Amino acid sequence: MIPLLLLSKKGFKYYMKAQAGLEYLLTYGWALIAIATIVGALVLLTGTNVDTETCTNFLHLICKGVVTDGSSITLVLQNATGQAITINPASGIAFGEAYGFAVIEYQGTEFRNQSVTIGPGEEFMITATTVGGEISITYYETQTGLTKTETSSMGANPEKTGISACGTTISEPGLYILEGNLSTNGGNCIDVNGSNVTIDCQNHSIAGSGSGVGIFIAEPVAKENISIVNCEISNFETGIYVEFVKDSSISNNTVHGNATGIWVDGSGFVEPNRNIVSNNTAYSNTYGIWIFNEANDNVISNNTTYQNTNGIRLSGSRRNVVSGNNASNGNEYAIFVGDEIEVQIIGNTANNNSGSFTIRVTEGPSAIIRNNQLQENANVGIYLSLSPNSKISGNQISKSVNSQYGIAIDKSNPTFLNNNSITNQELGIRISQSEAELNNNTVCTTNSAIYCDNSPSITGSGNTASSFINCPMGIASGIFCS
């Protein structure tokens, strides 16, 4: 491989494109074409008087490389915020105090005067007709709705600290990188005692012996702006433990074989935490991801969990968003929520899980459960209990295996069910001891479609079902499933 410091700006850009091309083509087995791509790119590496610099890391943007040629500069950055971000190059990127000199290149397209949205974990390039000095990047977080500005400086010496063994304690801000795979026979591997820290494992692993924590961030002092990325952590009591932390991210990690894979503990932290847990894979843990104890206003998105007892669990917190996750294939509970106020469970996929409930919300007032897809799970699809003023809408549920209901409501006054579809299974919706309004649901089942159990206050209209048991016929659309 050609070292980056030997490349001019132009050659660097071609190198990055060629490298991306190689990764894509190898996926499909076109090794010879990929080699030709690299060779063609290297022919273009003709720059002279190259001044290669590195940038200190931004808080949530990882600097992968920098090249200057005396008149311009190109940076390669990775989005480690854990969510999609939007940047306008003209108004959101400043070198010193000067705006309007930057171009963003993302997925082969250049953006100069228009905004670009960059996905979580994705790399992008910034090129500007200036060199050195301070760089500020302002971006909009699409999930939290926050606008943030991060600043880095250019210099000959990168502020990177290598971690080569477990037993490391981090107290100073900066970028910390794993230099190889780590293991410990007991206790924690990495402790973090300060803010403004990025830990990039660079896809190396951290292995424990059944106790302790892989990466441990805890009280007594509140911390903020911490990123943990690209780690594989296994065989600890907890893989990643984050307590009393805000405005931080845990993304692109794999946790497996732990009691708890990722644990975010609010520790009674009453103000919003606004942490992002995204694009992680958690499997073969007791708890894949656990949000706990006043861990408020966090986003848990685009994670994959399988073969856990609880794929994603939330308890004792409020206003968390669980969206776009795939909790399938052998979790006992895909998403388990208890004593959680105003939780939003939106756009998740949960298939082939084995527990009594696929999505369970207990004592969760004002819950929103929307646009989830559940298929071929063992028992009840969505279970809501003791959770008044909740809304269940747009969910698609089918093929529950053990003759259980797609949606079961218990002692939740009122509950609103709209535009749900339950098909290809025996039982549909059961409403027990609850007031409910049902509108425009489609429930085509082989047995009890909509069953009102000791629930006299049922209203709504436009529902299509195979049958209505103990329910007022005024809620029917007049169309019955064939």
C-alpha positions as CSV (number, residue, x, y, z in Angstrom):
1,M,0.0,0.0,0.0
2,I,1.3,3.5,-0.8
3,P,1.6,5.7,2.3
4,L,-0.7,8.7,2.3
5,L,2.2,11.1,3.0
6,L,3.6,10.3,-0.5
7,L,0.5,11.5,-2.4
8,S,-0.4,14.9,-3.7
9,K,-3.9,16.2,-3.1
10,K,-5.0,15.0,-6.5
11,G,-3.4,11.7,-6.1
12,F,-4.8,11.3,-2.7
13,K,-8.4,11.8,-4.0
14,Y,-7.8,9.3,-6.7
15,Y,-6.4,6.9,-4.2
16,M,-9.4,7.2,-2.0
17,K,-11.7,6.7,-4.9
18,A,-9.7,3.7,-6.1
19,Q,-9.8,2.2,-2.6
20,A,-13.5,2.6,-2.4
21,G,-13.8,1.0,-5.9
22,L,-11.7,-1.9,-4.8
23,E,-13.9,-2.6,-1.8
24,Y,-17.0,-2.5,-3.9
25,L,-15.7,-4.7,-6.7
26,L,-14.2,-7.3,-4.3
27,T,-17.7,-7.7,-2.9
28,Y,-18.7,-9.1,-6.3
29,G,-15.4,-11.0,-6.9
30,W,-14.0,-8.7,-9.6
31,A,-10.5,-8.8,-8.2
32,L,-8.7,-8.3,-11.5
33,I,-10.8,-5.3,-12.4
34,A,-10.1,-3.9,-8.9
35,I,-6.4,-4.3,-9.4
36,A,-6.6,-2.5,-12.7
37,T,-8.5,0.3,-10.9
38,I,-5.7,0.7,-8.3
39,V,-3.0,0.6,-11.0
40,G,-4.8,3.3,-13.0
41,A,-5.1,5.5,-9.9
42,L,-1.5,5.2,-9.0
43,V,-0.4,6.3,-12.5
44,L,-1.9,9.7,-11.6
45,L,0.2,10.2,-8.4
46,T,2.6,12.8,-9.8
47,G,2.5,15.6,-7.2
48,T,5.7,17.2,-6.0
49,N,6.6,19.3,-2.9
50,V,3.9,17.6,-0.9
51,D,3.3,18.9,2.6
52,T,1.3,16.2,4.4
53,E,-0.4,17.3,7.6
54,T,-2.8,15.7,10.1
55,C,-5.7,17.2,12.0
56,T,-6.5,16.9,15.6
57,N,-9.9,15.1,15.8
58,F,-13.2,16.9,16.0
59,L,-15.5,15.6,18.7
60,H,-17.6,13.4,16.6
61,L,-15.8,13.5,13.2
62,I,-12.9,11.2,12.9
63,C,-10.0,12.5,10.8
64,K,-8.8,9.7,8.5
65,G,-6.2,11.7,6.5
66,V,-5.1,15.1,5.3
67,V,-3.0,16.2,2.3
68,T,-2.0,19.7,1.2
69,D,-0.1,20.9,-1.9
70,G,0.7,24.4,-0.7
71,S,-2.4,26.0,-2.2
72,S,-5.2,23.7,-1.1
73,I,-6.1,21.0,1.4
74,T,-8.1,17.8,1.4
75,L,-9.4,16.1,4.5
76,V,-11.1,12.7,4.8
77,L,-13.5,12.5,7.7
78,Q,-15.8,9.8,9.1
79,N,-19.1,10.7,10.6
80,A,-19.0,9.2,14.1
81,T,-22.0,11.1,15.5
82,G,-24.1,7.9,15.3
83,Q,-26.7,9.5,13.1
84,A,-27.0,11.3,9.7
85,I,-25.7,14.9,9.6
86,T,-26.4,17.7,7.1
87,I,-23.7,20.2,6.2
88,N,-23.8,23.2,3.9
89,P,-20.2,23.7,2.6
90,A,-20.7,27.4,1.8
91,S,-22.1,28.4,5.3
92,G,-21.1,25.5,7.5
93,I,-17.3,25.1,6.9
94,A,-14.8,27.8,7.9
95,F,-11.0,27.9,7.7
96,G,-10.1,30.5,10.2
97,E,-12.9,33.0,9.9
98,A,-13.3,32.5,6.1
99,Y,-16.4,30.8,4.7
100,G,-17.2,29.8,1.1
101,F,-13.9,28.1,0.2
102,A,-14.9,24.5,0.8
103,V,-16.2,21.7,-1.4
104,I,-17.6,18.4,0.0
105,E,-17.3,15.2,-1.9
106,Y,-19.6,12.4,-0.8
107,Q,-20.3,9.2,-2.7
108,G,-18.8,10.5,-5.9
109,T,-20.7,13.8,-6.0
110,E,-19.3,17.3,-5.2
111,F,-21.3,19.8,-3.1
112,R,-20.3,23.4,-3.1
113,N,-23.3,25.7,-2.5
114,Q,-26.0,23.1,-1.5
115,S,-26.4,21.0,1.6
116,V,-25.4,17.3,1.8
117,T,-26.6,14.7,4.2
118,I,-24.0,12.2,5.3
119,G,-25.0,8.9,6.8
120,P,-23.7,7.5,10.1
121,G,-20.3,5.9,9.8
122,E,-19.8,7.2,6.3
123,E,-16.7,8.9,5.0
124,F,-16.6,12.2,3.1
125,M,-13.9,14.6,1.8
126,I,-13.5,18.3,2.3
127,T,-11.3,20.3,-0.1
128,A,-10.6,24.0,0.2
129,T,-8.3,26.5,-1.4
130,T,-6.5,27.3,1.9
131,V,-4.1,25.4,4.1
132,G,-3.4,25.1,7.8
133,G,-5.1,27.0,10.7
134,E,-8.3,26.3,12.5
135,I,-11.2,24.5,10.8
136,S,-14.8,24.7,12.0
137,I,-17.6,22.5,10.8
138,T,-21.2,23.2,11.6
139,Y,-23.7,20.4,11.0
140,Y,-27.4,19.6,11.7
141,E,-28.1,16.2,13.4
142,T,-31.2,14.8,11.7
143,Q,-32.4,12.7,14.6
144,T,-31.8,15.0,17.6
145,G,-32.6,18.1,15.6
146,L,-29.6,19.9,17.1
147,T,-27.1,22.1,15.3
148,K,-23.5,21.7,16.5
149,T,-20.2,23.3,15.6
150,E,-16.9,21.4,16.0
151,T,-13.4,22.8,15.6
152,S,-10.1,21.2,14.8
153,S,-6.6,22.6,14.1
154,M,-4.0,21.6,11.6
155,G,-0.4,20.7,12.6
156,A,2.5,18.5,11.8
157,N,1.9,16.2,14.8
158,P,-1.4,14.4,15.3
159,E,-2.9,14.3,18.8
160,K,-3.5,10.6,18.8
161,T,-2.8,8.3,21.7
162,G,-2.3,4.6,21.2
163,I,-3.8,2.1,23.6
164,S,-1.8,-1.2,23.6
165,A,-3.0,-2.9,26.8
166,C,-5.9,-3.2,29.1
167,G,-5.7,-1.3,32.4
168,T,-5.7,2.1,30.6
169,T,-7.3,5.1,32.2
170,I,-8.2,8.1,30.0
171,S,-8.4,11.5,31.8
172,E,-7.4,14.0,29.0
173,P,-9.4,15.0,25.9
174,G,-8.3,13.6,22.6
175,L,-8.4,10.8,20.1
176,Y,-7.4,7.4,21.5
177,I,-6.8,4.4,19.1
178,L,-6.3,0.8,19.7
179,E,-3.0,-0.5,18.4
180,G,-4.1,-4.1,18.3
181,N,-6.4,-6.6,19.9
182,L,-6.6,-6.4,23.7
183,S,-7.6,-8.9,26.5
184,T,-7.9,-9.0,30.2
185,N,-8.2,-11.7,32.8
186,G,-10.3,-9.6,35.1
187,G,-11.6,-6.1,35.8
188,N,-12.1,-3.3,33.3
189,C,-10.1,-2.8,30.2
190,I,-10.4,1.0,29.5
191,D,-11.7,3.6,32.0
192,V,-12.7,7.1,30.9
193,N,-12.6,9.8,33.5
194,G,-12.9,12.9,31.3
195,S,-14.9,14.6,28.5
196,N,-14.2,15.3,24.9
197,V,-12.8,11.9,24.2
198,T,-13.0,9.7,21.1
199,I,-12.0,6.0,21.3
200,D,-11.6,4.4,17.9
201,C,-10.8,0.7,18.2
202,Q,-10.0,0.6,14.4
203,N,-12.0,-2.7,14.3
204,H,-9.7,-4.3,16.9
205,S,-11.2,-6.5,19.6
206,I,-11.4,-6.2,23.4
207,A,-11.9,-9.6,25.2
208,G,-12.7,-10.2,28.9
209,S,-12.9,-13.2,31.1
210,G,-16.6,-12.9,32.2
211,S,-16.3,-10.0,34.6
212,G,-15.6,-6.2,34.5
213,V,-16.3,-3.8,31.7
214,G,-14.7,-3.4,28.3
215,I,-15.0,0.4,28.1
216,F,-16.2,2.0,31.4
217,I,-17.4,5.6,31.7
218,A,-19.0,6.4,35.0
219,E,-19.7,8.8,37.9
220,P,-19.0,10.8,40.0
221,V,-18.3,13.6,37.5
222,A,-20.7,14.3,34.6
223,K,-19.1,13.9,31.2
224,E,-19.9,14.9,27.7
225,N,-18.8,14.6,24.0
226,I,-17.5,11.1,24.1
227,S,-17.5,8.8,21.0
228,I,-16.8,5.1,21.0
229,V,-16.5,3.6,17.5
230,N,-15.3,0.6,15.6
231,C,-14.9,-1.8,18.6
232,E,-15.6,-5.5,19.0
233,I,-16.1,-6.3,22.7
234,S,-16.9,-9.7,24.2
235,N,-17.1,-11.7,27.4
236,F,-17.4,-9.0,30.0
237,E,-20.1,-8.3,32.5
238,T,-20.8,-5.2,30.4
239,G,-19.2,-4.5,27.1
240,I,-19.7,-0.7,27.0
241,Y,-21.0,1.0,30.2
242,V,-21.8,4.7,30.0
243,E,-23.1,6.5,33.1
244,F,-23.8,10.2,33.8
245,V,-22.9,11.2,30.2
246,K,-24.5,13.5,27.7
247,D,-24.1,14.5,24.0
248,S,-22.1,11.4,23.2
249,S,-22.3,8.5,20.7
250,I,-21.7,4.8,20.6
251,S,-21.6,3.6,17.0
252,N,-20.3,1.0,14.7
253,N,-19.4,-1.4,17.5
254,T,-20.0,-5.2,17.9
255,V,-20.7,-6.5,21.4
256,H,-21.3,-10.2,22.0
257,G,-21.1,-12.8,24.8
258,N,-21.6,-10.2,27.6
259,A,-24.2,-10.1,30.3
260,T,-25.0,-6.6,28.9
261,G,-23.7,-5.5,25.5
262,I,-24.2,-1.7,25.8
263,W,-25.5,-0.1,29.0
264,V,-26.5,3.6,29.1
265,D,-27.3,4.6,32.7
266,G,-28.6,8.1,33.4
267,S,-27.8,7.8,37.1
268,G,-30.7,10.1,37.9
269,F,-29.3,12.7,35.5
270,V,-32.4,14.9,35.2
271,E,-31.4,17.0,32.2
272,P,-31.5,15.6,28.6
273,N,-28.7,13.1,27.9
274,R,-29.0,13.3,24.1
275,N,-26.8,10.3,23.5
276,I,-26.8,8.3,20.3
277,V,-26.5,4.5,20.2
278,S,-26.5,3.6,16.5
279,N,-25.3,1.1,13.9
280,N,-24.1,-1.4,16.5
281,T,-24.5,-5.1,16.4
282,A,-25.3,-6.9,19.7
283,Y,-25.7,-10.7,19.8
284,S,-25.6,-13.5,22.4
285,N,-25.9,-11.2,25.3
286,T,-28.4,-11.3,28.1
287,Y,-29.2,-7.6,27.3
288,G,-28.1,-6.4,23.9
289,I,-28.7,-2.6,24.6
290,W,-30.1,-1.3,27.9
291,I,-31.1,2.3,28.5
292,F,-31.7,2.7,32.3
293,N,-32.4,5.1,35.2
294,E,-33.2,8.5,33.9
295,A,-31.2,8.1,30.7
296,N,-33.4,10.6,28.9
297,D,-33.8,11.9,25.4
298,N,-31.5,9.4,23.8
299,V,-31.7,7.9,20.3
300,I,-31.3,4.2,19.7
301,S,-31.2,3.7,16.0
302,N,-30.2,1.4,13.2
303,N,-28.8,-1.3,15.5
304,T,-28.9,-5.0,14.9
305,T,-29.6,-7.4,17.8
306,Y,-30.1,-11.1,17.7
307,Q,-29.9,-14.1,20.0
308,N,-30.2,-12.0,23.1
309,T,-32.6,-12.4,26.0
310,N,-33.6,-8.8,25.5
311,G,-32.6,-7.2,22.2
312,I,-33.2,-3.6,23.3
313,R,-34.4,-2.8,26.9
314,L,-35.5,0.6,28.3
315,S,-36.5,1.2,31.9
316,G,-36.9,4.1,34.3
317,S,-36.3,6.8,31.7
318,R,-38.2,9.2,29.4
319,R,-38.5,10.6,25.9
320,N,-36.2,8.0,24.3
321,V,-36.5,7.1,20.6
322,V,-36.0,3.6,19.4
323,S,-36.0,3.7,15.6
324,G,-34.9,1.7,12.5
325,N,-33.4,-1.2,14.5
326,N,-33.5,-4.8,13.4
327,A,-34.2,-7.0,16.5
328,S,-34.7,-10.4,15.0
329,N,-33.7,-14.0,15.0
330,G,-33.8,-15.5,18.4
331,N,-34.2,-12.6,20.9
332,E,-36.7,-13.6,23.6
333,Y,-37.9,-10.0,23.6
334,A,-37.1,-7.8,20.7
335,I,-37.9,-4.5,22.5
336,F,-38.8,-4.5,26.2
337,V,-39.9,-1.2,27.8
338,G,-40.8,-0.8,31.5
339,D,-41.6,2.4,33.5
340,E,-40.6,4.6,30.5
341,I,-42.4,7.9,29.8
342,E,-43.1,9.0,26.2
343,V,-41.0,6.4,24.5
344,Q,-41.2,6.3,20.7
345,I,-40.8,2.9,19.0
346,I,-40.7,3.7,15.3
347,G,-39.8,1.8,12.1
348,N,-38.2,-1.2,13.7
349,T,-38.1,-4.7,12.3
350,A,-38.6,-7.7,14.6
351,N,-38.9,-11.2,13.1
352,N,-38.4,-14.7,14.3
353,N,-38.1,-14.0,18.0
354,S,-39.0,-16.5,20.7
355,G,-40.3,-14.7,23.8
356,S,-43.8,-14.2,25.1
357,F,-43.9,-10.6,23.6
358,T,-42.0,-9.2,20.7
359,I,-42.5,-5.5,21.6
360,R,-43.6,-5.1,25.3
361,V,-44.4,-1.7,26.9
362,T,-45.5,-1.8,30.6
363,E,-46.1,1.3,32.7
364,G,-45.2,3.5,29.7
365,P,-47.6,6.4,29.5
366,S,-47.9,8.3,26.2
367,A,-46.0,5.7,24.2
368,I,-45.9,5.9,20.4
369,I,-45.5,2.6,18.6
370,R,-45.5,3.2,14.9
371,N,-44.6,1.7,11.5
372,N,-42.9,-1.4,12.9
373,Q,-42.8,-4.7,11.0
374,L,-43.2,-7.9,12.9
375,Q,-43.3,-11.3,11.3
376,E,-43.1,-15.0,12.4
377,N,-42.6,-14.3,16.1
378,A,-43.5,-16.9,18.6
379,N,-46.2,-15.1,20.6
380,V,-47.8,-11.7,21.1
381,G,-46.6,-9.0,18.6
382,I,-47.2,-5.8,20.5
383,Y,-48.2,-5.8,24.2
384,L,-49.3,-2.6,26.0
385,S,-50.1,-2.6,29.7
386,L,-50.8,0.2,32.2
387,S,-49.8,2.8,29.6
388,P,-52.5,5.4,29.1
389,N,-52.6,7.9,26.2
390,S,-50.6,5.7,24.0
391,K,-50.8,5.5,20.2
392,I,-50.3,2.3,18.1
393,S,-50.4,3.0,14.4
394,G,-49.2,1.8,11.0
395,N,-47.7,-1.5,12.3
396,Q,-47.6,-4.6,10.1
397,I,-47.9,-7.9,12.0
398,S,-48.2,-11.3,10.5
399,K,-47.6,-15.0,11.0
400,S,-47.3,-15.2,14.8
401,V,-46.5,-18.8,15.4
402,N,-48.2,-19.9,18.7
403,S,-51.8,-18.7,18.2
404,Q,-51.3,-15.4,20.0
405,Y,-52.6,-11.9,19.3
406,G,-50.9,-9.4,17.0
407,I,-51.7,-6.5,19.4
408,A,-52.9,-6.9,23.1
409,I,-54.0,-3.9,25.2
410,D,-54.4,-4.3,28.9
411,K,-55.6,-1.6,31.4
412,S,-54.5,1.4,29.3
413,N,-57.0,4.2,29.2
414,P,-57.2,5.5,26.6
415,T,-55.3,3.8,23.7
416,F,-55.5,4.8,20.1
417,L,-55.1,2.2,17.3
418,N,-55.0,3.4,13.8
419,N,-54.0,1.9,10.4
420,N,-52.5,-1.3,11.7
421,S,-52.5,-4.4,9.6
422,I,-52.6,-7.9,11.1
423,T,-52.8,-10.8,8.7
424,N,-52.0,-14.5,8.1
425,Q,-52.4,-15.6,11.7
426,E,-55.0,-16.9,14.1
427,L,-55.7,-13.9,16.4
428,G,-55.7,-10.2,15.8
429,I,-56.4,-7.4,18.4
430,R,-57.4,-8.0,22.0
431,I,-58.5,-5.0,24.2
432,S,-58.9,-5.8,27.8
433,Q,-60.2,-3.5,30.5
434,S,-59.3,-0.5,28.5
435,E,-60.9,2.4,26.7
436,A,-59.8,2.5,23.1
437,E,-60.4,4.2,19.7
438,L,-59.8,2.1,16.6
439,N,-59.7,3.6,13.1
440,N,-58.9,2.0,9.8
441,N,-57.2,-1.1,11.0
442,T,-57.2,-4.2,8.8
443,V,-57.3,-7.5,10.9
444,C,-57.7,-10.6,8.7
445,T,-57.2,-13.6,10.9
446,T,-58.6,-17.2,11.0
447,N,-60.1,-16.8,14.5
448,S,-60.8,-13.9,16.8
449,A,-59.9,-10.7,14.8
450,I,-60.9,-7.9,17.1
451,Y,-61.9,-9.0,20.6
452,C,-63.2,-6.4,23.2
453,D,-62.8,-8.1,26.6
454,N,-64.5,-6.2,29.5
455,S,-64.0,-3.0,27.6
456,P,-67.3,-1.2,27.2
457,S,-65.9,2.1,25.9
458,I,-64.7,1.3,22.4
459,T,-65.1,3.8,19.6
460,G,-63.8,4.4,16.1
461,S,-64.7,3.6,12.5
462,G,-63.5,2.1,9.2
463,N,-62.0,-1.1,10.6
464,T,-61.9,-4.2,8.3
465,A,-61.8,-7.5,10.2
466,S,-62.7,-11.1,10.0
467,S,-64.9,-10.8,13.2
468,F,-65.8,-8.5,16.0
469,I,-66.3,-10.1,19.4
470,N,-68.1,-8.1,22.1
471,C,-67.3,-5.0,20.2
472,P,-69.7,-2.3,19.0
473,M,-70.4,-2.8,15.3
474,G,-70.1,0.9,14.7
475,I,-66.4,0.6,14.6
476,A,-66.6,-1.7,11.5
477,S,-66.0,-0.4,8.0
478,G,-68.8,-2.7,6.7
479,I,-66.2,-4.8,4.9
480,F,-65.3,-8.2,6.3
481,C,-62.2,-10.1,5.4
482,S,-62.9,-12.9,3.0
